[in-house]
């Protein structure tokens, strides 16, 4: 059988309904774990679709956001399509576009074995894992070792929150301001700590039928080691208990020893949920 021949082009708003059907009804769909929905990336580049005989076959979205770092936000293919051929065509085009933009790195958190295989075959390397910890909200939270001036986060705090986030995280895990704005809009509980009139630490938690999830926690490096992260987390635990939540969860990396130690000290327990992180370096290809 002759290999499939795809024609590639940038996705546009006119493709939204077809892409929505692809996401909702097909089996081979990768969505990035994100505050933004996959189709929110329409209009950003690269967001490519592959067509075969004029019919939608597959789609790939991996804009560099923040600049230099391209997470695989979406890859999806029709059931009848050879997913390896579709991925190879789309990734080759997206990779060249990202390289021309000056991207240094691409990354993905695959949730399916079939996508893991595609990434490995394309030179992505497994570098770490995201792990999940749970706290049973029926338990009493430990007392905070440090009292901190915690207050609710306001929308006007977001630029200062972004500055803390950018300083606290390695480039792979930094969030652009737009992502934090989306996170704040979806927050169930968000708080900040101020010191000498400036925000130096924050947390954003989301709420769902499964309970509360501590989605983001950061302390400015100049203020680390003072117990601010613990104070924010125990305040969140008390909030969860007041609301009679059954679960409070958090993600971190398996190689982030300080983060793991903090959560475990506060009563969080590692679950069996892990998500691999794969990275691709443009500087070495």
HELIX and SHEET records of a PDB file:
HELIX    1   1 UNK A   13  UNK A   15  5                                   3    
HELIX    2   2 UNK A   16  UNK A   25  1                                  10    
HELIX    3   3 UNK A   38  UNK A   41  5                                   4    
HELIX    4   4 UNK A   83  UNK A  100  1                                  18    
HELIX    5   5 UNK A  113  UNK A  121  1                                   9    
HELIX    6   6 UNK A  155  UNK A  157  5                                   3    
HELIX    7   7 UNK A  158  UNK A  168  1                                  11    
HELIX    8   8 UNK A  171  UNK A  173  5                                   3    
HELIX    9   9 UNK A  177  UNK A  185  1                                   9    
HELIX   10  10 UNK A  221  UNK A  223  5                                   3    
HELIX   11  11 UNK A  228  UNK A  242  1                                  15    
HELIX   12  12 UNK A  257  UNK A  265  1                                   9    
HELIX   13  13 UNK A  282  UNK A  284  5                                   3    
SHEET    1   A 5 UNK A   7  UNK A  10  0                                        
SHEET    2   A 5 UNK A  47  UNK A  52 -1                                        
SHEET    3   A 5 UNK A  55  UNK A  61 -1                                        
SHEET    4   A 5 UNK A  74  UNK A  77 -1                                        
SHEET    5   A 5 UNK A  28  UNK A  31 -1                                        
SHEET    1   B 9 UNK A  69  UNK A  71  0                                        
SHEET    2   B 9 UNK A 105  UNK A 108  1                                        
SHEET    3   B 9 UNK A 269  UNK A 281 -1                                        
SHEET    4   B 9 UNK A 125  UNK A 135 -1                                        
SHEET    5   B 9 UNK A 248  UNK A 253 -1                                        
SHEET    6   B 9 UNK A 211  UNK A 219  1                                        
SHEET    7   B 9 UNK A 198  UNK A 208 -1                                        
SHEET    8   B 9 UNK A 187  UNK A 195 -1                                        
SHEET    9   B 9 UNK A 150  UNK A 152 -1                                        
END                                                                             
